[in-house]
Amino acid sequence: MAVLGAQLVITLVMISVIQKLGPHFSLGKWLLCSTGLIRYLYPTDSELKQLANIKKEKPKPRKNRLQSNGKLYSDTFHIPRNLDVQLETAKVTHLDVIHLRYFTEYQWLVDFALYTLIVYSITEVYQHWYPLKNEINLSMLWCGLVIIFSFKLLMSLTVQYFKGEESVGERSTCIVMGFTYLLISMIILIVDEKNLELGLENAYTSFNETASAFLNSQGLSSTGPASKIVLKFFLALWCGILGAILTFPGLRVAKMHWDLLRYFRESKTIQILLNLSFAMPFLLVILWIKPVARDYLTLRVFSGREKPLLTDEAFDTLRIVAITMTMCLKIILMPWYLQAYLDMAYHRTEEQKKEAGRITNIDFQKKISAVFYYLCVVTVQYISPIVMVLFFTFMYKTLGEYKWLGILDDGECSLTEAPLDKIGYPSDSTSSSSDSVPDTASEVHLAIENLKSVFTVDVFRGLFGFSTWWCCFVYFASTSIGLVYQTYFSGI
């Protein structure tokens, strides 16, 4: 009886593809270097001197010309802030971004997500024709790794705010928003699931019963592995941490969205597309509010119809497809958002022209160059939440045993499970003292079956359904806070 079967073949083939084609083809590099992104070049010292009518003088040796890294400034002079400087532009190339911070991490995340998507797609097609009865779905391991990489990358960016001495404001913002989301999650976790169908109650009930049955079969007396309050507390703690690390990515996306709306002020069609992409996470959150979404579409019979618009299975498929399409739309619009970020160099120059006083050439050049130097950081902040939501959705669909084409079915979603008293759990007498390969494979298969009997479909639907919903909620909440800030504290 196969434990891995075709799953192992697909995984090994994809690992070989990564080793052979990975160094030559990169989706992450293509998104940054082949989508027409334009960066702004800061003016050289000679150009600034010419514009400011500064005559060339022999530099006098000074001891206070050392930078923080120990290098000498080539020349430092002051120029008027309202100097009419026209920035030159250049296309972003691979040689420009390869040395930027977080480029390697960004490229690995995007490329690995692409390979995982291919593995997942092949597995889904294979599973459609040949259902995986006794095989491990290794594509879920790939999806889990993508989520872990995304979370780790966002966490590393958040940790930087706690290391810098000048990041007091960012540090305080992360802490405040973390506790705020912790409080919000605690409130949400006590909401009746008749109103908000997170599936956590069914997940806890199923896990508690199956785990108790498994422990009893091993001769251990237990009423359950953990109390509901403890599990929900740790779940709320995870929600608070996730909210804290998604705060600044949401604020950054809101700033880029605000700049795009100003740039496409004359194009109503593009503005509608941008606002639709921005508001879609809120519509996804609403799909979990039962009286507004499920009851309205699956129970209410409209005039002129004999039955509701959707079945329960079709509604579940609709949620999964809607999340997938929304995240794909955001990935397609990513070059626009990144260009809006790069245009900050131009806007900084134009705003400085309205100021009085003088500025050194070094500070002016840093103001322009810093925008491009943080390009990969901004890209990670944009793409990581999207990737996390997308692969949470894939795991929610597969482990929850939903269907991609369920919206075309007319039947009700039926989930049949074996009764708890009929599930076969191994006992100590079933273990064999033989160390032969068939016996070892049989033991591995038996362990997998026991694990599947404890972590039922209801458990996966509750965990990954709530994780998907919470990521969408935090993403929309963070971007909305950023948009409100831009509306009331930035000029149009």
N, C-alpha and C positions, 0 to 999 in steps of 0.2 A: 504494500500500500504506500503510495507516494506521499512523502511529507512536503517536499519542495516542488518537484516536477518541473513544469514549464517556467515557474517563477524563477528558479535558479538559473535557467538558460537565459531568460530575458535579462536578468541582473548581470550575469557574466558577459553577455554580449555588449551591454551598455557600458560596463566598466572598460572593456576593450576599446569601445568607441571613444570614451573620454581620454584614454591614454594616447590613442593614435591621432584623433582629430581635435582634441581639446586645445593644444598649443597653436593650432592654425586657424580655427574658427571659433569666434567668441561673440555671442549675442550681446553681452555687456559692452564690449568694445565697439560693436556696431551701433548700439543705441547712443553712445557718446560721440563717436567719431564719424559716422556715416549718415547722420540725419540732418546735416546742415546747420549745426550749432555754430554761432558766431561769438567770439570773445573779443573784448576790448583791450587794446595795448596801451599801457601808460606811456606818456611822452618822455623822451630822454632828457638828460640835463641840458644838452645843447639846445634842444627845441624849446625848453622852458626859458632858458636864458635869452633866446632870440625873441620869444613872445613878450617877455618882461623887460626887454631892452637892458639886460645886465651885461656889462662889459666883462670880458675875460680878464681875470687877474691871477697872478701867481699865488697858488695856495700857500698859506703860512702854516707851519707845523704847529699843531695844538695837541695837548695831551688828552683833552676831553672829547676827542673824536672817535673814541672806541664804541662800537656797538656792544650789545649784550653778549654776542658770540665771539667777541675779541677782534673782529675785522674792522679795518679803518673805513670810514666813509670816503668815497672818492672826492666828493665836494658837497658842501651843504650851504644852501643860500635860501633866502626868503622870496616868495612871490606873492602878489596880490591874490586874494581868494576869488575875486571876480574876474580873474584873467580868462580871456576868451580862448579856451583850449578845446580843440576838436580832436577827439580820440580816434585813432585808426583801429580798424577791425581786421580780424583774421579768422579763418575757419579752425575749429578745434580738431586737432589731429591726434593720432596715437602717441606720437613723440611728446606732445604737450601734456597729456594726462597720465602717462605711465609713471611719472614720478610724484604725482599728487597723493596726498595722504588718503588712505582708505580706498584707493583704486583697486588694489589687489583683492581686498575683502568684497568690494562691490562686484567685481568681475566674477569672482568665485560664486557668490550668491546667485547672480543672475544665470550664469552658465549651468550651475548645478540644478537650479530650479527648472531650466529648460530640459535637461536630461531626465529629471524626475518626472516632468510632464509627459515626456515621450514614453518612459517606462509605465507610467500610470495609464496612459491612453492605450498602449498595447495590451496591458493587463485587463483593462475594462472590455476591450473587444474580445480578447480570449475568454474572459469570464462570461461574456454574453452567450457565446456558442458552447463553451465547455465550463459549466459552473464549477467553482472550486469547492469541492466537498471536503476533501481531506488534505488540502494543500494550504501552505502558509501564503498569505497575500503579501509578498515582499514589497510591493509598491507602497504599502502603508508605512513600512520602515523608511523608505526613501522620502515620503511626504513628512514623516516625523522629523527626519534629519533637516529638511528645509526649514521647518518651523523652528527647530532648535537653533539653526544658524542665524535666522532672522532675529530671533529673540536675543541671542548672544551679541549680535552686531549692534542692535539698538541699545542694549545694556552697556556695551563698551562706550558708545557715544554719550550716554547719560553719565557714566562714571567720570568722564572728562570734566563735567561741570563741577564735580566735587574735588578735583585735583587742583584746578587753577585758583590762584589767589584773587583774581579779578572777576570770578564768576559767582559772586555772592548772590546777585539777583536771580541768575539761572538756577542756582542751588536751592534757593528758597522757593522758587516757583515749582520745581520738581517735588519738593517735600510737601508743599501745600496741596498741589494737585493729587499727589499720591494718597494723602489722607482724605481728600475730598472724594476721590473715586472709591476708596475703601468704605466710606460712609454710604455712598450711593449704592454700592454693591450689596452691602448689608440690608439696605432697605429693599432692594430688588429681590433678594433671596427669601424674604418673608412674604412677598406678594403671592396671593392665591393663584395657582396655575390655571384656574378657570379664566383668569384674565390675561396672564402672561404665561404662555405654554413653553416653558424652558425644558421640561421633561426631567428635572432633577428629582422630583418626588418618586417617579416611577423608577428612575435609575437607582436611587438609594434603596428602595424597597426590593428591587430585583437583586442588587448586589448583596444586600444584607441576608436575604433568604438563601441565595445560592452559596454564599461564603459560609453561612452557618451549616448548611447541608454538607458542604465539603469538609468542614472541620469535624463535624459529627461522624462522617464516614472514616475519618482518620483516628477516631477514638478520642477526640478533643471536644469537651463540652463547651459550647459557646452559643450565646444568643445573638452575636453579631460582632464584626470586626471593630467597629467604631460607632460612636454616637453621631446623630445627625448634626448636632450643634458644632461638634469638633470639625467635621468634614466641611460644613459651610463656612466656618471661620477660616480654615486654610484656603478655601476657594475664594473667599472675599479678600484674603491677603494677597493671593495671586492676582486678583482683579485690580487691587490698588497698585501693585508693582507694575503691571502692564499699563495702567493708566498713566503712571508717572513717566515711563519711558516713551509713551506715545504723545506726550504733551508737546514737546518742541517740534517733532515731525509734523504734528497737526498745525501748529502755529506757522511753521515754514510754508506748508502747502497753502494755507490761507493767504499769506503774503504774496505768493506767486500767483494765486488765483485773482487776487485783487489787482495786481499789476496787469494780468491778462485782460481783465474786464476793461481797464482803462485803455489798453492798447487796441482792443477790438470794439471800441465804443461805437463806431459807425456800422459795424456788421452785427445786425440783430440775430442772424442765424447762428453765428459762432457763439455769441453771448448765450443764446438758449442752450446750445450744446454744452458749454462750460458750466452753466448753472445746473443743467440736468445731471452732469457728472458729479457736481458738488453735492447735490441734494439726494442722489440715489442712496447713499448709506442710510439716510433718515427713512426713506421708503422701505429699505430692507429691514430696519429695526421695527417698523410698524407691522411687517408681515408676521411677527411673533406675538402680536397683541390679538388674542383670540377673538373677542367680540368684534373687532374692526376688520380683521383679515379672514381668518378661517371660517368663522360663523357666517360672515357676510357672503363669502364665495361658495361655501360648501353646504350651507343649510337653507339660506334664503332662496325662495323660488320667485323669480321676477315674472311680471305679467307677460303673457304670451309664451311662456315656457312651462314644460311639465316637470322639470327637475332642475336642481341648482346648476350653476355654471361649471363647477369643478367637483370632482370627487376628492376625498382626502388624499389619495395617492397622487393625484394630479396637482393638488395644492403643494404637497411636499416637494414634488419635482419643480414646480414653479419657483419656489424659494431658492432652491439650489441653482437653477439656471439663471435666475435674476442676479444672484451674487456673482456667479462666474462671469456673466456679461458685463456687469458693472466694473469688476476688477480689470477685465480685458480692455474696456474703454479707457480706464485710467492709465493703463500701460501704453495704449496708443497715443494718448495725449501727453505723455511724459516729455517728449522733445519740446513742446510748446511751453510747458512749465519750466523746464530747465533754461530755455532761452529767456523767459521772463526773469529768471534769477540772474542770468549773465547781464541782462540789461540794467541791473542795479548799478553797474559801474558808470553807465551813461547818465542815469538819473542822479547819482551822487555828484557828478561833475556839474550838471545843470543846477542842482540845488546849491552847490557851493558858490556858483556865480552870483547868487542873490545875497551872499553874506559879505560883511565888511571885515577888514583886517588883513592879516598876512598869514601864510602857512609855509613851512619849509618844503623844499622839493621832495625830501625823503618821505614826509608824512603824506604828501599828495600822491606820490607814486604807490605807497603802501595802500592807500585808500582804494586805488584802482585795481592793483594786483591781487589784493586779498579776496576780491570777489571770485576770481578764477581759481585761486588756490584752494578754496573751500567747495569747489564744484562737486567733487566726489562725496564729500560729507553730506551735501544737500541731496545728491542723488540717492544715497543710502537712506536718508530720512524720507524720501518720497517713495522708493520702491519697496522697502522692507515691510511696512504695514500692509501693503497690497499683497505681497507674496504670502505673508502670514495668514491673512484672511482667505486667500484663494486656496491654500493647501489645507487649512482647517475645514473648508467646505468640502474638499475632496475626501478627506477622512470621514467627515460627517455623512457624506453620501454613501461611501462604500461600507464602512463599518456599521452604519445604520440600516444597511440593506435597502436603500432606495433605488429608484430606477431613473435613468436619464430620459427615457421615453415614457415615463409614467403618466405624463400629461395627455398622452394619446389613448390611454386605457380607460375603459368605462367601468371597470370593476373597482371595488373598494380595496384599500390597502389592508392586506391580511398578514399578520405576523404570528406564526405558529411556533411554539416552543414546546419542548418536552416538559411534562410535569416534573416538579422537583423530586417527587418520590420515585420517579422512573429513570432519573439520570444516573448513569453508572459511574460511581466514583471508585478509584482504586483503593484498595486496602493494602496493608503491609504484606498480606499473603500473596498478592499478585506480583510482587517483585521477584525477579529471577536472579539466581546467583551466577548465572552464566554471563560471560563477558563477550559473547560472540557478536558480530556485527548485526545480524537480524534482530537479536534480542535488544541490542542498544537502540536500533531504529524503532523497534516497537515501543520501548520505554519513552523515547522522545515523542513519538506520535501520541502516546497515552498522556504524557504531560501537557501536550498542546491541547488535546481534547478537554482535559481538566481545566486548563486556563480559559478555554472558550466557554466552558459550562459556567464558570464563575463570572466572567465578563461577558454578559449577554448583550443582545442587541439593544435592549432598553438602557443598559449602562452606557454604551457608546453613544446612543442618541442623546442622552442627557448631557454627558460630558462635552462632546464635540458640538452639539447643538448650542449649548450655553456659551462655549468658547467662541464659536462663530458669531453668535449674536452680540456678545460683549465686545469683541474686536470691532465690529461694525458700529456699535454704540459709542465706544471711546473714540474711534476715528472721526465720527461725525461731530461728537461733542468738542473735541480738541480743535478741529478745523472751524467750527462755528464760533468758538471763543476767539480764535484768531481773526476771523472775519469781522466780528463785532468790534474788536480792538482796532482793526484797520478802518472801520467805518467811522468811529467816533474820535480817533486820535490821529488820523492821517488825512491829509488833504486830497481832494479828488483831482 
